[in-house]
Amino acid sequence: MCWCRDCQYIASGSATVNVLFPEAAFRCAGDIGTLRMTADSGNTVERGFCRQCGSQIYSRTTEPAGTQPIRIRAGTLDNPGLRAPDAYIWTDSAPAWAPFDPALPRYRRGPGSARKE
């Protein structure tokens, strides 16, 4: 679950719930729009959304290319219960009221950053 400010905007104030896949395993059908922006990490990120309903579908790092898996919004999957969250990232950006499962690790920034206890 990502608590970066961009994800909070996407999720209307909460974290986004993402399932990570190798980009080659991802297939999406329909009229998909994309936006590119610089994420809090400093990486260039492409965000894909449905042009019909506006739902965010995925985000992927475009530069540096191939460095991270594609992040699919769990709620857009045919089976949104495919995998439960296993970590929180960008928790330094989370509001004070953010609910955290104490059994899951929390990272101050992106994956691999310092853990927050």
C-alpha positions in Angstrom: 0.0 0.0 0.0 1.5 3.3 -1.0 1.0 6.5 1.0 2.9 8.9 -1.3 1.1 12.2 -1.9 0.4 11.3 -5.5 -1.3 8.0 -4.5 -3.3 9.9 -1.8 -4.7 12.1 -4.5 -5.5 9.1 -6.7 -7.2 7.3 -3.8 -9.1 10.4 -2.5 -7.0 10.6 0.6 -6.1 7.1 1.4 -3.3 4.8 0.2 -3.4 3.0 -3.1 -3.5 -0.8 -2.9 -1.2 -2.2 -5.6 -0.3 -5.7 -6.9 3.1 -5.8 -8.6 3.7 -7.9 -11.7 6.5 -8.2 -14.3 5.5 -5.7 -17.0 5.6 -8.5 -19.6 2.8 -10.3 -17.7 0.4 -7.3 -17.9 -2.4 -7.1 -20.4 -5.0 -4.4 -20.5 -7.9 -4.0 -22.9 -10.0 -1.0 -23.7 -9.4 2.7 -24.2 -6.5 3.5 -21.9 -5.2 7.0 -21.4 -1.8 7.8 -19.9 -0.1 10.6 -18.0 3.6 10.9 -17.3 4.9 12.7 -14.3 7.8 12.8 -11.9 7.0 10.8 -8.8 8.1 11.6 -5.2 11.0 9.2 -5.9 12.3 11.4 -8.7 11.5 8.7 -11.3 9.4 9.3 -14.4 6.2 7.4 -13.9 3.4 6.6 -16.4 -0.1 6.3 -14.9 -2.7 4.5 -16.9 -6.4 5.2 -16.6 -9.7 4.1 -18.2 -10.9 6.9 -20.5 -14.5 5.8 -20.1 -14.8 5.9 -16.3 -11.5 7.6 -15.2 -10.4 4.8 -12.9 -6.6 4.6 -12.3 -5.4 1.2 -13.6 -1.7 1.1 -13.2 1.6 3.0 -12.8 5.0 2.1 -14.1 8.4 3.6 -14.0 9.5 4.6 -17.5 12.9 6.1 -16.6 15.0 4.5 -15.6 13.4 1.8 -17.8 12.8 -1.7 -16.6 13.9 -1.0 -13.0 10.6 -1.9 -11.3 7.6 -4.1 -11.8 4.3 -2.6 -13.1 2.0 -1.6 -10.2 -1.7 -2.6 -10.9 -4.4 -1.1 -8.7 -5.8 -4.1 -6.9 -9.4 -2.9 -7.3 -9.2 -3.0 -11.1 -8.3 -6.7 -11.2 -10.9 -9.3 -12.1 -9.9 -10.9 -8.8 -9.1 -8.0 -6.4 -8.4 -10.4 -3.6 -5.6 -12.1 -5.5 -3.1 -11.0 -2.9 -3.3 -9.2 0.4 -1.0 -6.2 1.1 2.4 -7.2 2.5 3.9 -3.8 3.2 3.3 0.0 3.4 5.5 2.4 1.6 6.0 6.2 1.7 4.6 6.2 5.3 6.3 9.5 6.1 3.7 11.1 3.8 0.7 9.4 5.5 -1.7 11.5 7.6 -1.6 11.0 11.4 -5.0 9.1 11.2 -3.7 6.5 8.6 -4.6 3.0 9.7 -1.7 0.6 9.7 -1.8 -3.2 10.3 0.9 -3.6 12.9 1.8 -7.0 11.4 3.0 -5.4 8.2 6.4 -3.6 7.7 6.3 0.2 7.1 8.9 2.0 5.0 9.5 5.7 5.3 9.8 6.1 1.5 9.9 3.6 -1.3 10.7 -0.1 -1.1 14.1 -0.7 0.4 14.2 2.6 2.3 14.5 2.8 6.1 11.8 1.0 8.0 9.5 3.0 10.3 8.8 1.3 13.6 
